[in-house]
């Protein structure tokens, strides 16, 4: 039977590593225009794992890379992803 410290090693501590692995996998295969997101729980251990359960925190992570299509006058145009595009798209979400 596994002790608490071995079980705690399986808790997700952040979502960034998983998103970056997925981006790296796709970019290596020439898929450069990506929009990925993940919603879930991460766990934070603040005290002694023998005495306290970890805290569950609801989290959201996203990654955008490459080009996106924006509607222009009479056609769609490809625009590179930047911080301001992300800010505009997620402004009303939270």
C-alpha positions as CSV (number, residue, x, y, z in Angstrom):
1,X,0.0,0.0,0.0
2,X,1.3,3.4,-0.9
3,X,1.8,6.1,1.7
4,X,0.4,9.6,1.5
5,X,3.6,11.2,0.1
6,X,3.6,8.8,-2.9
7,X,-0.1,9.5,-3.6
8,X,0.5,13.2,-3.4
9,X,3.1,13.0,-6.1
10,X,0.2,12.2,-8.6
11,X,-1.8,15.4,-7.9
12,X,-1.7,18.0,-10.6
13,X,0.2,21.0,-9.4
14,X,-0.1,23.2,-12.5
15,X,-1.6,23.0,-15.9
16,X,1.1,24.8,-17.8
17,X,3.3,21.8,-18.3
18,X,0.6,19.8,-20.0
19,X,-0.4,22.6,-22.3
20,X,3.2,23.3,-23.3
21,X,3.8,19.5,-24.0
22,X,0.8,19.5,-26.3
23,X,1.9,22.7,-28.1
24,X,5.5,21.2,-28.5
25,X,4.0,17.9,-29.9
26,X,1.9,19.7,-32.5
27,X,4.5,22.3,-33.6
28,X,7.0,19.4,-34.1
29,X,4.5,17.9,-36.5
30,X,4.0,21.2,-38.4
31,X,0.7,22.1,-36.8
32,X,1.5,25.7,-35.9
33,X,-1.9,27.3,-35.7
34,X,-3.3,26.2,-32.4
35,X,-5.9,27.2,-29.8
36,X,-5.9,25.0,-26.8
37,X,-7.5,25.2,-23.4
38,X,-7.8,23.1,-20.3
39,X,-10.1,23.5,-17.3
40,X,-9.6,21.5,-14.2
41,X,-8.4,21.3,-10.6
42,X,-4.9,21.7,-9.3
43,X,-3.8,20.7,-5.8
44,X,-1.7,22.6,-3.4
45,X,-0.3,21.1,-0.2
46,X,0.2,23.8,2.4
47,X,0.8,21.8,5.5
48,X,2.0,18.4,6.6
49,X,0.7,15.8,4.1
50,X,0.3,13.3,7.0
51,X,-2.2,15.6,8.7
52,X,-3.9,17.7,6.1
53,X,-5.5,17.2,2.7
54,X,-4.3,19.3,-0.2
55,X,-6.4,22.3,-1.3
56,X,-8.3,22.0,-4.6
57,X,-8.1,25.1,-6.8
58,X,-10.2,25.5,-9.9
59,X,-7.9,26.5,-12.8
60,X,-8.0,27.5,-16.4
61,X,-5.0,27.4,-18.8
62,X,-4.8,28.3,-22.5
63,X,-2.3,28.5,-25.3
64,X,-2.6,30.3,-28.7
65,X,0.1,30.2,-31.4
66,X,0.4,30.8,-35.1
67,X,-2.2,32.6,-37.2
68,X,-5.9,33.2,-36.6
69,X,-8.5,34.2,-39.2
70,X,-10.2,37.5,-38.6
71,X,-13.1,38.9,-40.7
72,X,-12.1,41.8,-42.7
73,X,-14.0,43.7,-45.4
74,X,-15.0,41.0,-48.0
75,X,-12.6,38.3,-46.8
76,X,-10.8,36.6,-44.0
77,X,-7.3,37.6,-43.3
78,X,-4.7,35.8,-41.3
79,X,-3.4,37.6,-38.2
80,X,-0.6,36.4,-36.0
81,X,-1.5,35.7,-32.4
82,X,-0.3,38.2,-29.8
83,X,-1.1,39.3,-26.2
84,X,-3.8,41.8,-27.3
85,X,-5.7,39.3,-29.4
86,X,-5.8,37.0,-26.3
87,X,-6.9,39.9,-24.1
88,X,-9.7,40.9,-26.5
89,X,-11.0,37.3,-26.8
90,X,-10.9,36.5,-23.1
91,X,-12.0,39.9,-21.7
92,X,-15.6,39.0,-20.9
93,X,-14.9,35.5,-19.9
94,X,-13.8,36.1,-16.3
